[in-house]
Amino acid sequence: MLMFIDLNDYELKSPPNGLIYISLKLANNDISFNELVNWIYSRLKEIK
């Protein structure tokens, strides 16, 4: 996912521990797909 974001000139505004937190939530099925999409979209920023 991060490679796709980077190749398309975007960056994910999240500290490394935020990515670990989301990974753990996914692994434990504690987050729905819609919540994950909202989390990602809220942190995407276009690189200019």
PDB file of N, H, CA, C and O in Angstrom:
ATOM      1  N   MET A   1       0.819  -1.179   0.000  1.00  0.00           N
ATOM      2  CA  MET A   1       0.000   0.000   0.000  1.00  0.00           C
ATOM      3  C   MET A   1       0.869   1.251   0.000  1.00  0.00           C
ATOM      4  O   MET A   1       0.607   2.183  -0.761  1.00  0.00           O
ATOM      5  N   LEU A   2       1.880   1.286   0.827  1.00  0.00           N
ATOM      6  H   LEU A   2       2.093   0.529   1.445  1.00  0.00           H
ATOM      7  CA  LEU A   2       2.728   2.477   0.887  1.00  0.00           C
ATOM      8  C   LEU A   2       3.461   2.706  -0.425  1.00  0.00           C
ATOM      9  O   LEU A   2       3.676   3.853  -0.817  1.00  0.00           O
ATOM     10  N   MET A   3       3.851   1.635  -1.113  1.00  0.00           N
ATOM     11  H   MET A   3       3.677   0.703  -0.794  1.00  0.00           H
ATOM     12  CA  MET A   3       4.511   1.789  -2.404  1.00  0.00           C
ATOM     13  C   MET A   3       3.533   2.384  -3.424  1.00  0.00           C
ATOM     14  O   MET A   3       3.915   3.254  -4.206  1.00  0.00           O
ATOM     15  N   PHE A   4       2.294   1.930  -3.424  1.00  0.00           N
ATOM     16  H   PHE A   4       1.984   1.222  -2.789  1.00  0.00           H
ATOM     17  CA  PHE A   4       1.275   2.469  -4.329  1.00  0.00           C
ATOM     18  C   PHE A   4       1.059   3.956  -4.066  1.00  0.00           C
ATOM     19  O   PHE A   4       0.970   4.747  -5.005  1.00  0.00           O
ATOM     20  N   ILE A   5       0.974   4.334  -2.808  1.00  0.00           N
ATOM     21  H   ILE A   5       1.046   3.692  -2.045  1.00  0.00           H
ATOM     22  CA  ILE A   5       0.784   5.743  -2.441  1.00  0.00           C
ATOM     23  C   ILE A   5       1.974   6.569  -2.912  1.00  0.00           C
ATOM     24  O   ILE A   5       1.797   7.656  -3.462  1.00  0.00           O
ATOM     25  N   ASP A   6       3.177   6.063  -2.699  1.00  0.00           N
ATOM     26  H   ASP A   6       3.320   5.180  -2.252  1.00  0.00           H
ATOM     27  CA  ASP A   6       4.391   6.779  -3.096  1.00  0.00           C
ATOM     28  C   ASP A   6       4.498   6.923  -4.616  1.00  0.00           C
ATOM     29  O   ASP A   6       4.858   7.990  -5.114  1.00  0.00           O
ATOM     30  N   LEU A   7       4.193   5.868  -5.343  1.00  0.00           N
ATOM     31  H   LEU A   7       3.901   5.002  -4.939  1.00  0.00           H
ATOM     32  CA  LEU A   7       4.286   5.905  -6.806  1.00  0.00           C
ATOM     33  C   LEU A   7       3.297   6.886  -7.426  1.00  0.00           C
ATOM     34  O   LEU A   7       3.528   7.381  -8.529  1.00  0.00           O
ATOM     35  N   ASN A   8       2.208   7.169  -6.736  1.00  0.00           N
ATOM     36  H   ASN A   8       2.020   6.767  -5.840  1.00  0.00           H
ATOM     37  CA  ASN A   8       1.185   8.072  -7.256  1.00  0.00           C
ATOM     38  C   ASN A   8       1.292   9.474  -6.664  1.00  0.00           C
ATOM     39  O   ASN A   8       0.329  10.241  -6.694  1.00  0.00           O
ATOM     40  N   ASP A   9       2.459   9.803  -6.130  1.00  0.00           N
ATOM     41  H   ASP A   9       3.241   9.180  -6.106  1.00  0.00           H
ATOM     42  CA  ASP A   9       2.755  11.135  -5.585  1.00  0.00           C
ATOM     43  C   ASP A   9       1.827  11.555  -4.448  1.00  0.00           C
ATOM     44  O   ASP A   9       1.340  12.685  -4.412  1.00  0.00           O
ATOM     45  N   TYR A  10       1.597  10.648  -3.540  1.00  0.00           N
ATOM     46  H   TYR A  10       1.993   9.730  -3.569  1.00  0.00           H
ATOM     47  CA  TYR A  10       0.869  10.949  -2.315  1.00  0.00           C
ATOM     48  C   TYR A  10       1.740  10.526  -1.144  1.00  0.00           C
ATOM     49  O   TYR A  10       2.696   9.766  -1.303  1.00  0.00           O
ATOM     50  N   GLU A  11       1.401  11.021   0.013  1.00  0.00           N
ATOM     51  H   GLU A  11       0.624  11.638   0.142  1.00  0.00           H
ATOM     52  CA  GLU A  11       2.056  10.552   1.230  1.00  0.00           C
ATOM     53  C   GLU A  11       0.996  10.333   2.287  1.00  0.00           C
ATOM     54  O   GLU A  11      -0.060  10.964   2.268  1.00  0.00           O
ATOM     55  N   LEU A  12       1.284   9.442   3.199  1.00  0.00           N
ATOM     56  H   LEU A  12       2.142   8.929   3.215  1.00  0.00           H
ATOM     57  CA  LEU A  12       0.368   9.121   4.278  1.00  0.00           C
ATOM     58  C   LEU A  12       0.870   9.824   5.528  1.00  0.00           C
ATOM     59  O   LEU A  12       1.920   9.476   6.068  1.00  0.00           O
ATOM     60  N   LYS A  13       0.119  10.809   5.980  1.00  0.00           N
ATOM     61  H   LYS A  13      -0.734  11.091   5.541  1.00  0.00           H
ATOM     62  CA  LYS A  13       0.506  11.594   7.149  1.00  0.00           C
ATOM     63  C   LYS A  13       0.159  10.821   8.420  1.00  0.00           C
ATOM     64  O   LYS A  13      -0.884  11.044   9.035  1.00  0.00           O
ATOM     65  N   SER A  14       1.037   9.927   8.791  1.00  0.00           N
ATOM     66  H   SER A  14       1.884   9.746   8.291  1.00  0.00           H
ATOM     67  CA  SER A  14       0.847   9.127   9.993  1.00  0.00           C
ATOM     68  C   SER A  14       2.219   8.744  10.537  1.00  0.00           C
ATOM     69  O   SER A  14       3.110   8.372   9.773  1.00  0.00           O
ATOM     70  N   PRO A  15       2.390   8.833  11.838  1.00  0.00           N
ATOM     71  CA  PRO A  15       3.661   8.373  12.400  1.00  0.00           C
ATOM     72  C   PRO A  15       3.761   6.852  12.269  1.00  0.00           C
ATOM     73  O   PRO A  15       2.741   6.180  12.112  1.00  0.00           O
ATOM     74  N   PRO A  16       4.959   6.309  12.331  1.00  0.00           N
ATOM     75  CA  PRO A  16       5.122   4.852  12.193  1.00  0.00           C
ATOM     76  C   PRO A  16       4.279   4.054  13.188  1.00  0.00           C
ATOM     77  O   PRO A  16       3.778   2.980  12.855  1.00  0.00           O
ATOM     78  N   ASN A  17       4.122   4.572  14.398  1.00  0.00           N
ATOM     79  H   ASN A  17       4.529   5.444  14.669  1.00  0.00           H
ATOM     80  CA  ASN A  17       3.315   3.824  15.367  1.00  0.00           C
ATOM     81  C   ASN A  17       1.836   3.811  14.982  1.00  0.00           C
ATOM     82  O   ASN A  17       1.098   2.925  15.412  1.00  0.00           O
ATOM     83  N   GLY A  18       1.392   4.783  14.177  1.00  0.00           N
ATOM     84  H   GLY A  18       1.992   5.503  13.827  1.00  0.00           H
ATOM     85  CA  GLY A  18       0.019   4.774  13.677  1.00  0.00           C
ATOM     86  C   GLY A  18      -0.205   3.625  12.711  1.00  0.00           C
ATOM     87  O   GLY A  18      -1.261   2.993  12.722  1.00  0.00           O
ATOM     88  N   LEU A  19       0.794   3.353  11.870  1.00  0.00           N
ATOM     89  H   LEU A  19       1.652   3.866  11.861  1.00  0.00           H
ATOM     90  CA  LEU A  19       0.695   2.225  10.941  1.00  0.00           C
ATOM     91  C   LEU A  19       0.706   0.895  11.689  1.00  0.00           C
ATOM     92  O   LEU A  19      -0.005  -0.039  11.319  1.00  0.00           O
ATOM     93  N   ILE A  20       1.508   0.816  12.730  1.00  0.00           N
ATOM     94  H   ILE A  20       2.086   1.575  13.031  1.00  0.00           H
ATOM     95  CA  ILE A  20       1.548  -0.401  13.550  1.00  0.00           C
ATOM     96  C   ILE A  20       0.208  -0.604  14.244  1.00  0.00           C
ATOM     97  O   ILE A  20      -0.307  -1.721  14.301  1.00  0.00           O
ATOM     98  N   TYR A  21      -0.350   0.473  14.768  1.00  0.00           N
ATOM     99  H   TYR A  21       0.068   1.380  14.723  1.00  0.00           H
ATOM    100  CA  TYR A  21      -1.644   0.410  15.448  1.00  0.00           C
ATOM    101  C   TYR A  21      -2.727  -0.109  14.497  1.00  0.00           C
ATOM    102  O   TYR A  21      -3.494  -1.002  14.858  1.00  0.00           O
ATOM    103  N   ILE A  22      -2.789   0.448  13.285  1.00  0.00           N
ATOM    104  H   ILE A  22      -2.166   1.173  12.991  1.00  0.00           H
ATOM    105  CA  ILE A  22      -3.794   0.018  12.310  1.00  0.00           C
ATOM    106  C   ILE A  22      -3.550  -1.429  11.894  1.00  0.00           C
ATOM    107  O   ILE A  22      -4.505  -2.185  11.709  1.00  0.00           O
ATOM    108  N   SER A  23      -2.296  -1.822  11.745  1.00  0.00           N
ATOM    109  H   SER A  23      -1.521  -1.209  11.895  1.00  0.00           H
ATOM    110  CA  SER A  23      -1.979  -3.212  11.394  1.00  0.00           C
ATOM    111  C   SER A  23      -2.478  -4.174  12.462  1.00  0.00           C
ATOM    112  O   SER A  23      -3.019  -5.233  12.145  1.00  0.00           O
ATOM    113  N   LEU A  24      -2.298  -3.809  13.720  1.00  0.00           N
ATOM    114  H   LEU A  24      -1.858  -2.949  13.977  1.00  0.00           H
ATOM    115  CA  LEU A  24      -2.783  -4.656  14.812  1.00  0.00           C
ATOM    116  C   LEU A  24      -4.304  -4.707  14.843  1.00  0.00           C
ATOM    117  O   LEU A  24      -4.888  -5.761  15.091  1.00  0.00           O
ATOM    118  N   LYS A  25      -4.947  -3.567  14.590  1.00  0.00           N
ATOM    119  H   LYS A  25      -4.473  -2.710  14.388  1.00  0.00           H
ATOM    120  CA  LYS A  25      -6.411  -3.537  14.544  1.00  0.00           C
ATOM    121  C   LYS A  25      -6.924  -4.458  13.433  1.00  0.00           C
ATOM    122  O   LYS A  25      -7.906  -5.177  13.620  1.00  0.00           O
ATOM    123  N   LEU A  26      -6.250  -4.430  12.271  1.00  0.00           N
ATOM    124  H   LEU A  26      -5.453  -3.845  12.119  1.00  0.00           H
ATOM    125  CA  LEU A  26      -6.640  -5.306  11.161  1.00  0.00           C
ATOM    126  C   LEU A  26      -6.437  -6.776  11.522  1.00  0.00           C
ATOM    127  O   LEU A  26      -7.302  -7.612  11.265  1.00  0.00           O
ATOM    128  N   ALA A  27      -5.303  -7.077  12.111  1.00  0.00           N
ATOM    129  H   ALA A  27      -4.599  -6.397  12.321  1.00  0.00           H
ATOM    130  CA  ALA A  27      -4.985  -8.462  12.461  1.00  0.00           C
ATOM    131  C   ALA A  27      -5.979  -9.034  13.465  1.00  0.00           C
ATOM    132  O   ALA A  27      -6.287 -10.225  13.432  1.00  0.00           O
ATOM    133  N   ASN A  28      -6.478  -8.187  14.353  1.00  0.00           N
ATOM    134  H   ASN A  28      -6.228  -7.219  14.380  1.00  0.00           H
ATOM    135  CA  ASN A  28      -7.420  -8.636  15.381  1.00  0.00           C
ATOM    136  C   ASN A  28      -8.877  -8.454  14.977  1.00  0.00           C
ATOM    137  O   ASN A  28      -9.780  -8.694  15.779  1.00  0.00           O
ATOM    138  N   ASN A  29      -9.110  -8.030  13.736  1.00  0.00           N
ATOM    139  H   ASN A  29      -8.377  -7.835  13.085  1.00  0.00           H
ATOM    140  CA  ASN A  29     -10.472  -7.768  13.246  1.00  0.00           C
ATOM    141  C   ASN A  29     -11.220  -6.773  14.124  1.00  0.00           C
ATOM    142  O   ASN A  29     -12.419  -6.922  14.357  1.00  0.00           O
ATOM    143  N   ASP A  30     -10.511  -5.762  14.608  1.00  0.00           N
ATOM    144  H   ASP A  30      -9.536  -5.642  14.418  1.00  0.00           H
ATOM    145  CA  ASP A  30     -11.107  -4.733  15.456  1.00  0.00           C
ATOM    146  C   ASP A  30     -11.515  -3.496  14.673  1.00  0.00           C
ATOM    147  O   ASP A  30     -12.006  -2.535  15.264  1.00  0.00           O
ATOM    148  N   ILE A  31     -11.325  -3.494  13.364  1.00  0.00           N
ATOM    149  H   ILE A  31     -10.926  -4.274  12.883  1.00  0.00           H
ATOM    150  CA  ILE A  31     -11.639  -2.328  12.551  1.00  0.00           C
ATOM    151  C   ILE A  31     -12.363  -2.810  11.293  1.00  0.00           C
ATOM    152  O   ILE A  31     -11.973  -3.802  10.676  1.00  0.00           O
ATOM    153  N   SER A  32     -13.410  -2.097  10.930  1.00  0.00           N
ATOM    154  H   SER A  32     -13.727  -1.292  11.430  1.00  0.00           H
ATOM    155  CA  SER A  32     -14.153  -2.469   9.722  1.00  0.00           C
ATOM    156  C   SER A  32     -13.459  -1.889   8.494  1.00  0.00           C
ATOM    157  O   SER A  32     -12.598  -1.016   8.602  1.00  0.00           O
ATOM    158  N   PHE A  33     -13.848  -2.388   7.338  1.00  0.00           N
ATOM    159  H   PHE A  33     -14.547  -3.097   7.250  1.00  0.00           H
ATOM    160  CA  PHE A  33     -13.270  -1.901   6.090  1.00  0.00           C
ATOM    161  C   PHE A  33     -13.548  -0.415   5.921  1.00  0.00           C
ATOM    162  O   PHE A  33     -12.659   0.336   5.519  1.00  0.00           O
ATOM    163  N   ASN A  34     -14.762   0.021   6.221  1.00  0.00           N
ATOM    164  H   ASN A  34     -15.484  -0.589   6.548  1.00  0.00           H
ATOM    165  CA  ASN A  34     -15.112   1.438   6.080  1.00  0.00           C
ATOM    166  C   ASN A  34     -14.285   2.316   7.009  1.00  0.00           C
ATOM    167  O   ASN A  34     -13.869   3.408   6.624  1.00  0.00           O
ATOM    168  N   GLU A  35     -14.046   1.851   8.218  1.00  0.00           N
ATOM    169  H   GLU A  35     -14.384   0.963   8.531  1.00  0.00           H
ATOM    170  CA  GLU A  35     -13.212   2.610   9.154  1.00  0.00           C
ATOM    171  C   GLU A  35     -11.780   2.711   8.635  1.00  0.00           C
ATOM    172  O   GLU A  35     -11.144   3.758   8.757  1.00  0.00           O
ATOM    173  N   LEU A  36     -11.279   1.631   8.059  1.00  0.00           N
ATOM    174  H   LEU A  36     -11.796   0.780   7.959  1.00  0.00           H
ATOM    175  CA  LEU A  36      -9.928   1.634   7.500  1.00  0.00           C
ATOM    176  C   LEU A  36      -9.825   2.614   6.338  1.00  0.00           C
ATOM    177  O   LEU A  36      -8.868   3.384   6.257  1.00  0.00           O
ATOM    178  N   VAL A  37     -10.800   2.590   5.442  1.00  0.00           N
ATOM    179  H   VAL A  37     -11.578   1.964   5.507  1.00  0.00           H
ATOM    180  CA  VAL A  37     -10.802   3.508   4.298  1.00  0.00           C
ATOM    181  C   VAL A  37     -10.848   4.953   4.784  1.00  0.00           C
ATOM    182  O   VAL A  37     -10.112   5.801   4.280  1.00  0.00           O
ATOM    183  N   ASN A  38     -11.701   5.234   5.754  1.00  0.00           N
ATOM    184  H   ASN A  38     -12.299   4.545   6.163  1.00  0.00           H
ATOM    185  CA  ASN A  38     -11.787   6.594   6.304  1.00  0.00           C
ATOM    186  C   ASN A  38     -10.474   7.009   6.949  1.00  0.00           C
ATOM    187  O   ASN A  38     -10.050   8.157   6.810  1.00  0.00           O
ATOM    188  N   TRP A  39      -9.829   6.092   7.650  1.00  0.00           N
ATOM    189  H   TRP A  39     -10.173   5.160   7.763  1.00  0.00           H
ATOM    190  CA  TRP A  39      -8.553   6.388   8.305  1.00  0.00           C
ATOM    191  C   TRP A  39      -7.499   6.745   7.263  1.00  0.00           C
ATOM    192  O   TRP A  39      -6.752   7.710   7.432  1.00  0.00           O
ATOM    193  N   ILE A  40      -7.441   5.962   6.182  1.00  0.00           N
ATOM    194  H   ILE A  40      -8.047   5.179   6.045  1.00  0.00           H
ATOM    195  CA  ILE A  40      -6.449   6.211   5.127  1.00  0.00           C
ATOM    196  C   ILE A  40      -6.728   7.530   4.424  1.00  0.00           C
ATOM    197  O   ILE A  40      -5.828   8.356   4.272  1.00  0.00           O
ATOM    198  N   TYR A  41      -7.980   7.737   3.990  1.00  0.00           N
ATOM    199  H   TYR A  41      -8.711   7.066   4.113  1.00  0.00           H
ATOM    200  CA  TYR A  41      -8.316   8.962   3.254  1.00  0.00           C
ATOM    201  C   TYR A  41      -8.118  10.217   4.092  1.00  0.00           C
ATOM    202  O   TYR A  41      -7.775  11.271   3.557  1.00  0.00           O
ATOM    203  N   SER A  42      -8.328  10.117   5.380  1.00  0.00           N
ATOM    204  H   SER A  42      -8.607   9.261   5.815  1.00  0.00           H
ATOM    205  CA  SER A  42      -8.154  11.298   6.231  1.00  0.00           C
ATOM    206  C   SER A  42      -6.684  11.681   6.386  1.00  0.00           C
ATOM    207  O   SER A  42      -6.375  12.796   6.805  1.00  0.00           O
ATOM    208  N   ARG A  43      -5.774  10.758   6.050  1.00  0.00           N
ATOM    209  H   ARG A  43      -6.025   9.852   5.710  1.00  0.00           H
ATOM    210  CA  ARG A  43      -4.341  11.019   6.218  1.00  0.00           C
ATOM    211  C   ARG A  43      -3.571  11.139   4.904  1.00  0.00           C
ATOM    212  O   ARG A  43      -2.359  11.354   4.919  1.00  0.00           O
ATOM    213  N   LEU A  44      -4.249  11.004   3.783  1.00  0.00           N
ATOM    214  H   LEU A  44      -5.234  10.830   3.771  1.00  0.00           H
ATOM    215  CA  LEU A  44      -3.577  11.140   2.487  1.00  0.00           C
ATOM    216  C   LEU A  44      -3.345  12.603   2.153  1.00  0.00           C
ATOM    217  O   LEU A  44      -4.207  13.452   2.382  1.00  0.00           O
ATOM    218  N   LYS A  45      -2.182  12.881   1.612  1.00  0.00           N
ATOM    219  H   LYS A  45      -1.482  12.191   1.425  1.00  0.00           H
ATOM    220  CA  LYS A  45      -1.863  14.232   1.178  1.00  0.00           C
ATOM    221  C   LYS A  45      -1.087  14.135  -0.123  1.00  0.00           C
ATOM    222  O   LYS A  45      -0.158  13.337  -0.243  1.00  0.00           O
ATOM    223  N   GLU A  46      -1.475  14.958  -1.105  1.00  0.00           N
ATOM    224  H   GLU A  46      -2.230  15.607  -1.008  1.00  0.00           H
ATOM    225  CA  GLU A  46      -0.797  14.959  -2.396  1.00  0.00           C
ATOM    226  C   GLU A  46       0.524  15.706  -2.286  1.00  0.00           C
ATOM    227  O   GLU A  46       0.595  16.781  -1.691  1.00  0.00           O
ATOM    228  N   ILE A  47       1.569  15.125  -2.866  1.00  0.00           N
ATOM    229  H   ILE A  47       1.511  14.252  -3.349  1.00  0.00           H
ATOM    230  CA  ILE A  47       2.884  15.762  -2.898  1.00  0.00           C
ATOM    231  C   ILE A  47       2.944  16.627  -4.144  1.00  0.00           C
ATOM    232  O   ILE A  47       2.655  16.160  -5.246  1.00  0.00           O
ATOM    233  N   LYS A  48       3.314  17.876  -3.972  1.00  0.00           N
ATOM    234  H   LYS A  48       3.549  18.255  -3.077  1.00  0.00           H
ATOM    235  CA  LYS A  48       3.378  18.792  -5.124  1.00  0.00           C
ATOM    236  C   LYS A  48       4.792  19.181  -5.426  1.00  0.00           C
ATOM    237  O   LYS A  48       5.036  19.945  -6.360  1.00  0.00           O
TER     238      LYS A  48
END
